[in-house]
Amino acid sequence: MSDKSEEVAIKVQNVSKDFKFDSSRAGTLKSMFTGIFKGSGSKSVKKQHALKKVSFEVKKGEFFGIVGRNGSGKSTLLKMMAGIYQPTKGNIEVNGRLVPFIELGVGFNPELTGKENVYLNGALLNFSEKEIDKFYNEVVEFAELEDFMDKQLKNYSSGMQVRLAFSMAIRAKADTLLIDEVLAVGDADFQRKCFGYFNLLKKTKTTVVFVSHDMEAVRQYCDRAIMIEDGKALTAGSVEKIAQAYIKQFNQPENFQLPEENEENRWGDGKVTIDDFDVRVNEAEINFKQTIKAHKDTDGVIAGIRIKNSAGDHITGTNTKLQREIIDGLKKGQSLVIEWKMPNVLADGSYQIDSALTYPDEITVYDWREEFVDFDVVKTRRLPYSVDPGFNLTVHREK
């Protein structure tokens, strides 16, 4: 019988972290000098509770997500897992070798060239010079910096530094990799390359702790996730549950409420609302009609839909931004009808529609209606799959 502790890569038990700082500041030249003669009892020391009794486990081979708004405490948590900070209370157990990729530029010297930094950082990761010689060209190729390795790092853009740092981090001999969302400053092509590497990590069952604001990346790669808010672990569980909780954080109505009584599966600030949604299905095509109305003047709207099957799996979806349809600012009282059409590639079964209206930032929500509309697809031909692309079959018999 195997020991359960052997299956855990990181165990966080009731961890709290406090930071103390002196809040007394010399406001004038006089107070600066008179303060020298004051006793220690006159100091005003404040305590900041960065984390409060956080507990969770990361299993070996798991891709584990940590989400939360800026200042929530997630970066502090990551640094404690990396051993940079020590908990004020509680305990963190790490099984195996852990390599953090947390802060841009850690382990790099801006006065050295890119090549010199590869060897410096490699030494910090416990590689010998011969080992670095062997993978040096792979590092440069992955980072796409062939023409810049003889230049000083201080002349690199932030994106170039990220590419070099990440290319080194993935060479590390690690059982667990900690990755903060520094990838956000990389360009789109490099991010795709990094996410391709994430697929490899998942296939090889490498343990990864991933901090991100990109809920689609969290949904795609993470097996489980936790959300940190005000230093507390508010929610832990399935990735979809965490993603929805994170999105709702940004959309708590303040002075403006949704016109109708707020439902459990509906949220947003209500400045633009989805007033009606119609679905029409035939054998060849599915038509969706989304009616929206502005209740205040707005700068822009992104309208989207998502289709789920009866098991709750996301089958497909799109939005006006992806379709390159720009909905500019709406005036109060203005209504729009948005029509979507798609080939009926869905297999026989029951489906649900999530309908959403967001700000141009794609995070803040005007109106999100989860599982808003149900519809059925009934076909003469049944397949045991969610998608029926309409295969054509030809059999050639040899004479």
Long-range contacts (C-beta under 8 A, 24 or more apart in sequence): 5-95, 6-60, 6-95, 7-59, 7-60, 8-57, 8-58, 8-59, 8-60, 8-93, 8-95, 9-58, 9-59, 9-60, 9-61, 9-62, 9-94, 9-95, 9-96, 9-175, 9-176, 9-207, 10-57, 10-58, 10-81, 10-92, 10-93, 10-94, 10-95, 10-98, 10-176, 10-207, 10-209, 11-57, 11-58, 11-91, 11-92, 11-93, 12-54, 12-55, 12-56, 12-57, 12-77, 12-81, 12-90, 12-92, 13-55, 13-90, 13-91, 13-92, 13-93, 14-53, 14-54, 14-55, 14-89, 14-90, 14-91, 15-51, 15-53, 15-54, 15-55, 15-77, 15-80, 15-87, 15-89, 15-90, 15-91, 15-92, 16-49, 16-51, 16-52, 16-53, 16-54, 16-87, 16-88, 16-89, 16-90, 17-49, 17-50, 17-51, 17-73, 17-76, 17-77, 17-80, 17-85, 17-87, 17-88, 17-231, 18-47, 18-48, 18-49, 18-50, 18-88, 19-47, 19-48, 19-50, 20-45, 20-46, 20-47, 20-48, 21-45, 21-46, 21-48, 22-46, 49-231, 50-76, 50-231, 51-76, 51-77, 51-80, 51-87, 51-228, 51-231, 51-232, 52-230, 52-231, 52-232, 53-89, 53-90, 53-232, 54-90, 54-228, 54-231, 54-232, 54-233, 55-90, 55-233, 56-226, 56-233, 56-236, 58-176, 58-207, 58-209, 59-207, 60-95, 60-96, 60-175, 60-205, 60-207, 61-205, 61-206, 61-207, 62-207, 62-208, 62-223, 62-224, 63-198, 63-201, 63-202, 63-207, 63-208, 63-210, 63-221, 63-222, 63-223, 64-207, 64-208, 64-209, 64-210, 64-222, 64-223, 64-224, 64-225, 64-226, 65-210, 65-211, 65-212, 65-218, 65-221, 65-222, 65-224, 65-225, 65-226, 65-239, 65-242, 66-209, 66-210, 66-211, 66-225, 66-226, 66-227, 66-228, 67-211, 67-212, 67-213, 67-215, 67-218, 67-225, 67-226, 67-227, 67-228, 67-242, 67-243, 67-246, 68-227, 68-228, 68-229, 68-246, 69-229, 69-249, 69-250, 72-228, 72-229, 72-230, 72-231, 73-228, 73-230, 73-231, 73-232, 74-211, 74-228, 75-102, 75-180, 75-211, 77-228, 78-102, 78-178, 78-180, 78-209, 78-211, 81-178, 81-209, 82-178, 94-176, 95-175, 96-174, 96-175, 96-176, 96-207, 97-173, 97-174, 97-175, 97-176, 98-174, 98-175, 98-176, 98-177, 98-178, 99-125, 99-169, 99-172, 99-173, 99-174, 99-176, 99-177, 99-178, 100-177, 100-178, 101-165, 101-166, 101-169, 101-177, 101-178, 101-179, 101-180, 101-182, 102-178, 102-180, 102-182, 103-180, 103-182, 104-158, 104-161, 104-162, 104-165, 104-182, 104-185, 105-161, 105-165, 106-165, 107-165, 108-153, 108-161, 108-164, 108-165, 109-153, 110-152, 110-153, 110-154, 111-152, 111-153, 111-154, 112-152, 112-153, 113-149, 113-150, 113-151, 113-152, 113-153, 114-145, 114-148, 114-149, 114-150, 114-151, 114-153, 114-156, 114-164, 115-149, 115-150, 117-153, 117-164, 118-149, 118-164, 118-168, 121-165, 121-168, 122-168, 122-171, 125-168, 125-171, 125-172, 125-173, 126-173, 127-171, 135-171, 138-171, 139-164, 139-167, 139-168, 139-171, 140-167, 142-167, 142-170, 142-193, 143-167, 144-190, 158-185, 159-185, 159-186, 159-187, 159-190, 162-186, 162-190, 163-190, 166-194, 170-197, 174-206, 175-206, 175-207, 176-206, 176-207, 176-208, 176-209, 177-201, 177-206, 177-207, 177-208, 177-209, 178-208, 178-209, 179-208, 179-209, 179-210, 179-211, 180-211, 181-211, 181-212, 181-213, 181-214, 184-213, 184-214, 195-220, 195-221, 213-363, 215-243, 215-246, 215-247, 218-242, 218-243, 219-243, 240-312, 244-370, 247-363, 247-365, 247-368, 250-363, 250-364, 250-365, 251-364, 251-365, 251-368, 256-295, 256-296, 258-367, 259-295, 265-369, 265-370, 265-371, 265-372, 266-367, 266-368, 266-369, 266-370, 267-365, 267-368, 268-357, 268-365, 268-366, 268-367, 268-368, 269-364, 269-365, 269-366, 270-295, 270-366, 270-367, 271-295, 271-296, 271-298, 271-366, 272-296, 272-298, 272-301, 272-330, 272-357, 272-366, 272-367, 273-357, 273-366, 273-367, 274-355, 274-356, 274-357, 274-367, 274-369, 274-372, 275-335, 277-353, 277-355, 277-369, 277-372, 277-373, 279-353, 279-373, 279-375, 281-344, 281-375, 281-376, 281-377, 282-344, 283-344, 283-379, 283-380, 284-343, 284-344, 285-341, 285-342, 285-343, 285-344, 286-341, 286-342, 286-343, 286-344, 286-346, 286-375, 286-377, 287-339, 287-340, 287-341, 288-339, 288-340, 288-341, 288-342, 288-353, 289-337, 289-338, 289-339, 289-340, 290-337, 290-338, 290-339, 290-340, 290-355, 291-335, 291-336, 291-337, 291-338, 292-335, 292-336, 292-337, 292-338, 292-357, 292-367, 293-333, 293-334, 293-335, 293-336, 294-330, 294-331, 294-332, 294-333, 294-334, 294-335, 295-332, 295-333, 296-332, 297-329, 297-330, 297-331, 297-332, 298-329, 298-330, 298-366, 299-329, 299-359, 299-360, 300-326, 300-327, 300-328, 300-329, 300-359, 300-360, 301-327, 301-330, 301-357, 301-358, 301-359, 301-360, 301-366, 302-327, 302-357, 302-358, 302-359, 302-360, 302-362, 303-327, 303-338, 303-356, 303-357, 304-355, 304-356, 304-357, 304-358, 305-340, 305-353, 305-354, 305-355, 305-356, 306-353, 306-354, 306-356, 307-346, 307-351, 307-352, 307-353, 307-354, 308-351, 308-352, 308-353, 308-354, 308-371, 309-349, 309-350, 309-351, 309-386, 310-349, 310-350, 310-351, 310-352, 313-386, 315-346, 315-351, 315-386, 315-387, 316-342, 317-354, 319-356, 321-362, 344-377, 345-387, 345-388, 345-389, 345-390, 346-377, 346-386, 346-387, 346-388, 347-377, 347-379, 347-382, 347-383, 347-384, 347-385, 347-386, 347-387, 347-388, 348-377, 348-378, 348-379, 348-382, 348-383, 348-388, 349-376, 349-377, 349-386, 350-374, 350-375, 350-376, 350-377, 351-375, 351-376, 351-377
